[in-house]
Amino acid sequence: MKRKNLNAAKLKNVITQDKKISTIYHKLKLILSKQTRNNSFAIAVSGGPDSMALAFLSSLIMKEIRCKIHFLLVDHGLRKNSAKESLHVKKLLKKNGIKLKILKNRKKFSKNIQKQARDLRYGLLVKYCKKNNIKSLLTAHHKDDQIETFLIRLSRGSGIEGLSSMSQYTKLDHGIKLIRPFLDFKKEQLRYVSKKVFSETIKDPTNKNKKFLRTNIRDLTKILENKGLNSDQIIRSIQNISSTKEAINFYVNRSLKKFVKFNKKETVLDLKMFREEPNEIKFKIINRIVKKRSQSYYPPRSHKVLNLISRFEAKNSKKCTLGGCIFERKKNLLYVTREF
């Protein structure tokens, strides 16, 4: 039986009876069912096989648990054919009864394009969610993404915060919860779903561009697996680091309440009390301040944070910038404002 002759009901039947897909389907359904108090979700779609699988499966679940789902694609405008590709994704989804909203970027990128693109993507998605009173945003990050992120951060000398990689639940601005339901599944499993449902998906040419670190790390993971270091071993290490991160976060939250004040236009930190903290706590406090003040999803590079801490503790600096924030020391207080 050809896929194109199946209506939505029959296609759902085929998928739920396919053991490879039903496992993913039921895991996603369980996660969405726990969030039904919100009754409204947003799905981040890129056009790749992972996000297309997420879009289709969530559209089926939406009808079962009677919730509203917004399907969103951010057109960064970075590639010549990006607008055309976005419309093509919209048509593919429409054939399966899924209505896609395209969010267009109007800004130009200068340096560190990948980071700027990520920040802009989350910025547009969060803005849409806030406007439409959506409290949960889902992305199709999977096990392969988790491992690649771990290895990238390992190559940069990241600490516990970076090496713990991605969590299934993360808080974004305006009380929006970021949910990653596919972290237990490999990309190949999600590609299988997409092949079953869609005639095609979008291939991002930057995924093969060797000038990007993630592309080279992706090649490295294949070599590591061939040498006997499989993905499950790396995931176990990530989970152990994440457990340590949770313990540290307990003390970070306590310290923030003790000597950091988040005012409307500035954050004030007591340097005298800050100096008494262990290095990892100091590092995470600065990261928290930068993310909250600059409204950036990703924290600044670890070596830049450590340099800033050293400079202010040694009283060598009175004013500097980091991660879109201005840091200014006045006696024993450090004032942090957003850079415009």
C-alpha positions, 0 to 999 in steps of 0.5 A: 500500500502506497503512503500517498493513498492513505488518509490520516486515520489509516496512516495513524493506524499504520504508525501506531502498529509499527513498533519502531514508531509507536515507542516514540509516539507513546513517549511523546504522548506521555510528555504532552499529556503531563502538560495539558494544564497549558492546553497550548503548545508550540512545535519548532520545525526546521524541515529536517527529518527530526522536526518533521517527525515531531510535527507529525506525531504531535499533530496526531496526539493533539487530536487525542488529548484535545490541545492546541498546537502551533507549528512554527518555522524560523526563516533565518534568511541566511541562505539564498533559497531559505524562503523557498525551502520554508514554503516547501516545508509548509506544503509538505506539512499541509498535505498531512493536515498540519498548518505551519506558521513561518517566522521571518528574520529581518536582521543581518548577521555579522560574526559568529553566525551560528550563535546569532542564528540560534539566539535569534531563532529562540528569540522569535519563538519565545516572542510568538509564544508570549504573544499567543499565551503558549507556555510550552515550546517543543524541539526535536533535539535527539540523542545524537545532538546531545552527544555532539553538544557534549563533544563540542563543549569538551573540545572547548574545555567546558565545565560541569554546566556545559558538559551536562549538555541538554535537559529534557525541560529548560526554563526560557524567558517569560515563564515558557518551558522548553521541552525536548521529548526526543533525547532518548532517541537517535536521529535514525529512529526519527528519520524512519518516522519521516520516511514513513510519512513524508515523501521528502524532507529538507537537507541543510547544506551547512550540515556538511560544511567543514568550516563548522565545528559541529560538522567535524564533531559529527564525523568524529562520533562515527570514528569513536563508535567504530573504535568501540566508544558507543553512544550509550557510554557517552550518554551515561557520562552526561547523565552523571555530570548532570546529576552533579550539576543539580547538586551545584545548582542548589548552592548557586540558588542559595548564593544568588538569594544571599548577595545578588539583587535582580532589579528591573534595569540592573543586577547588583552583586556583592563582590566581597561575598562573591570572592568567598565562593568556590570557583564553580559557583562563581562561574555559574552565578556570572552565567545566570546573570548574563543569561537573565540580563541579556535574554540570551539562550546560550551563556558566554564562552567559559574562558571569557567568564573566567577572565572577567571573574579574575579581572574584577577580583584582582581589581584590575578592571572597573568596566568591561562587557560580556555576552551583551552585558556591561559590568561596572565595579563601584567599590565592593559592588558589581553592577550589570546592565544590558548592552544596547 
